[in-house]
Amino acid sequence: MPIVNRVADLQPAIQAWRRDIHEHPELMYDTHRTAAFVAERLREFGCDEVATGLGRTGVVGVIKGKKPAGNGDIRVIGLRADMDALPIEEETSLPYASKTPGKMHACGHDGHTAMLLGAARYLAETRNFAGNAVVIFQPAEEGGAGAAAMIKDGLMERFGIEQVYGMHNGPGIPVGSFAIRTGPIMAATDAIDIRIEGHGGHAARPHKCIDSVLVGSQLITALQSIVSRTVDPLDSAVISICEFHAGNARNVIPQTAELRGTVRTLTPEVRALVEKRVHEVAAGVAQMTGARIDLTYERGYPVTVNHRSQTEFATRIAKEIAGENNVHEMPPMMGAEDFAYMLEARPGAFIFCGNGDSAGLHHPAYNFNDEAIVYGTSYWIKLVENTLAA
């Protein structure tokens, strides 16, 4: 496979960085050690600028190409990796397993960070491009909207980023392969919090009560009708109520119940429709049962939408690295990704790099596949060199 030869030479170093980061997982915005590790490496590589503290703990490196820019215009491409881990107890028994109880890199952000560091080292050594490559190391992808925080701190304007690209590993996708699509590639994610106030009492006298458990059960069933009977079958939506808390005795009808869940959609129109219908269904169940239902519907990450021109270009680069038959058009995923905020701010594309037959993302037995390093790192390098060709 036409991976970059120098990247193959760098693979042991990149793997060592990855495993060091894996041993020391950090959550959300508390990525202080990881950010310091990244900033130190970028300075060692000779980046022209290393900025810290964007989005609280984000790190940005700027590498200037040595080729003259056409028409004197400086073009700028941004490459983003996420740094944060998950609150999961690791179950891999690896020699470099997490040293912090209750935290692990169960989504491969250690690999993402290491691969982008490898690309930064190569690009700083060679500078075989015209313009600026901006490497972005972001905290708090796992629920903290770190991408939005970095954008709010002026990421795009400060560094003049014109287009931006992201990458994620993909369990189940063969190592040496990529997967991508134009348009919606990952879903918007919204949160539902529901509190039901009924009327508690003795389990033997249900007619004197408003059973919060029964109300909650009816509400869950009714919410499922939104997807099956309101959303166009050719569109996609998911409503999952994953928490139901009520009662603490077998013979007491509880006064209250609490439900929590998530909504996933792939277009702004379906997102708005589902939000409207969730409120209407909750109000209808409350009227039918006599219970009070308080609903909080909170919008989270938007839909991750790949721009057509950048996706076509990224696909071409991936095929140069992996071969024509190893780059696949994938269906949309109902998982969410806060790189969506960056794609709202600038044109770009998000791609998946094969992680092989590994445990799934967010699983305690997951591990990033180090064999994928050469492919992901080579992709970053060729993306810059081809985008910023003289």
Buried (B, 14 or more C-beta within 10 A) or exposed (E): EEBBEBBEEBBEBBBEBBBBBBBBBBBBBBBEBBBEBBBEBBEEBBBEBBBBEBBBBBBBBBBBBEBEBEEEEEBBBBBBBBBBBBEBEBBBEEEBBBEBEEBBBBBBBBBBBBBBBBBBBBBBEBBBBBBBBBBBBBBBBBBBBBBBBBBEBEBBEBBBBBBBBBBBBBBEBBBBBBBBBBBBBBBBBBBBBBBBBBBBBEEEEEEEBBBBBBBBBBBBEBBEEBBEEBBEEEBBBBBBBEEBEBBEEEEEBBBBBBBBBBBBBBBEEBBEBBBEBBEEBBEBBBEEBEBBBEBEBEEBBBBBBBBEEBBEBBBEBBBBBBEEEBBBEBEBBBBBBBBBBBBBBBBBBBBBBBBBEBBEBEBEBBBBBBBBBBBBBBBBBBBBBBBBBE
